[in-house]
């Protein structure tokens, strides 16, 4: 909850994505709950049967079927007509969007806890890596006080360093920049993402989703994401929050106690408060209601939303949480 800027940020791909973790991610793939027909020939095999070179199954011939797909060897043995079915390959685009606004710098220096900013970029790197090694088209973007940055679509293991370089630069820019100002807002960014994403596939947004105007301020953006996702994209919202945001008692050692004057890092609005047990109880209640409404808004629009505390190891999120949630397999 308190911004503490003196935090080390990853400076190499090994710090962003450890070799041990990348080896484990080699076994995973991005999973869509929908079946997509991509514009380009890809490596992803869909459940949709088509006309690629890999045989899948037979079915009985029906009038109007293409005679070129009849298995004449089976006909010679059984005196019955069967059509050969093949597994069709489809191209899947993976869009990963990372929030790099000022509020994402919450977190403790040192120890095992990192800022939301670092955590989200590490998680983004892991997801992008899974997409790249499976020959998906991966688009990576971040948004913050200096606007929206985007790396055009890349594909293949050879592009891992390029994506890592983009995310490391995003981290450096956000960490070295001003600790105030919202830059491009979350709602505006999501609307832009909905309008400009190309192809078909999966979109992942990593953010705290804390909109200064309240949860209602996200509704137009959620509608835009849902409208595009209904036919083209499977959308996942990963709400990244720090332990101190979930339970402000953990921030007491950093000064969140007693009579305080707090300044919002993005809006610059100030409030004078007295930290008491009743205030903290009310805060937890409002945060729970906010997150529950975010999840409801996502679910009602056919999107998935998951809360991820930053004290959860990134490896656990990728190898366990997101697999159980259906994003990875």
C-alpha positions, -999 to +999 in steps of 0.1 A: +000+000+000+030+023+006+052+031-023+088+023-015+110+031-045+143+017-033+138-017-049+161-036-071+146-046-105+156-074-128+184-064-152+188-096-172+166-123-186+179-147-160+166-125-132+133-121-151+129-158-160+153-181-142+167-210-162+152-236-139+117-221-144+120-218-181+129-255-183+097-264-165+076-240-187+088-259-218+062-285-210+033-261-209+011-245-236-015-218-237-050-232-236-080-215-251-115-224-240-127-216-275-118-231-309-101-206-332-094-207-369-063-185-374-053-165-405-019-181-408-008-217-406+004-223-371+017-250-348-014-252-326-036-282-333-073-274-327-101-298-319-116-288-352-112-312-380-099-299-413-076-307-442-041-307-428-017-337-433-022-353-400-049-381-399-074-380-371-104-403-376-130-417-400-167-411-404-193-425-427-196-410-462-227-388-467-240-374-500-221-343-510-188-352-493-156-345-513-148-378-531-111-371-528-113-378-490-128-413-494-105-440-481-106-464-510-085-490-492-111-493-465-138-495-492-120-524-509-119-543-476-154-535-462-174-524-493-184-493-473-175-457-479-156-438-452-143-402-452-109-396-438-107-368-412-076-348-404-065-326-376-064-290-386-037-267-373-047-232-361-027-201-353-032-186-319-022-151-309-012-144-273-015-108-261+001-100-227-006-065-213+012-053-182+002-024-160+033-002-153+015+028-137+027+043-105+004+023-082+021-009-093+053+001-074+037-011-041+059-037-024+087-041+001+124-038-007+145-068+002+133-101+014+112-124-007+085-098-015+087-077-047+067-049-060+036-055-081+055-040-109+083-066-108+060-094-101+037-086-130+066-083-154+081-117-143+047-133-148+043-117-182+077-130-192+067-165-181+034-164-201+051-149-232+078-177-230+052-204-230+035-188-260+068-184-279+081-219-274+048-232-287+051-211-319+022-188-310+022-152-321+030-132-290+022-095-286+036-078-255+025-044-242+029-022-211+013+011-201+023+037-176+032+073-170+049+076-204+021+061-223+016+027-240+046+006-252+040-024-275+063-050-291+049-062-324+040-098-328+069-122-326+070-160-328+094-188-318+121-195-292+145-172-309+123-143-299+125-149-262+154-125-258+135-098-277+105-101-255+127-101-224+145-070-236+111-052-240+099-061-205+133-052-189+131-018-206+095-014-194+107-021-159+136+003-161+114+030-175+087+026-148+112+024-120+133+053-131+104+075-140+083+098-117+065+081-088+035+102-095+009+104-122-013+078-138-002+083-174-025+063-197-053+050-175-063+013-173-098+019-187-084+037-218-057+011-223-082-018-222-104+000-247-074+005-270-063-031-266-098-043-275-097-022-307-062-029-319-056-066-311-053-087-342-060-123-351-076-147-327-064-162-294-059-153-258-054-120-240-040-116-205-041-084-186-019-081-155-029-052-133-041-042-098-073-030-116-076-002-090-095+025-109-094+059-091-130+066-102-142+033-087-151-001-102-178+015-124-150+034-143-139+000-157-172-010-171-169+006-206-135-010-210-148-044-198-176-041-224-151-034-252-130-064-242-160-086-240-173-074-274-141-084-291-136-115-270-170-130-278-158-139-313-120-136-313-104-137-279-104-156-247-096-129-220-080-134-186-077-106-160-050-113-134-055-089-104-021-085-088-022-071-053+005-069-026+001-084+009+000-049+023-030-040+001-048-072+012-040-066+048-027-031+057-016-043+092+015-057+074+024-021+065+026-009+101+064-014+102+067+010+072+048+038+089+011+030+081+000+036+117-016+064+138-025+098+124-015+101+087-019+123+057-018+101+026-014+112-010-026+090-038+004+083-060-017+086-093-044+112-086-024+133-061-055+135-039-048+137-002-066+123+028-061+127+065-069+095+084-063+078+117-054+042+113-076+022+136-090-013+138-124-001+126-109+017+097-089-013+087-120-035+089-139-011+067-110-010+042-108-048+040-146-050+034-145-024+006-115-040-011-133-074-010-164-059-024-144-042-052-126-074-061-158-094-060-175-068-084-145-070-107-148-108-108-186-105-114-181-080-142-156-103-159-176-135-154-208-119-167-190-110-199-174-144-205-140-135-192-119-150-164-106-131-134-082-143-107-067-126-077-029-132-073-010-119-042+026-110-050+039-132-021+029-162-043+059-175-061+057-168-099+065-205-104+035-216-084+012-192-103+024-206-137+027-243-129-002-246-105-027-217-103-031-209-140-031-246-149-059-253-126-076-221-139-075-234-174-052-209-190-022-232-193-020-270-198 
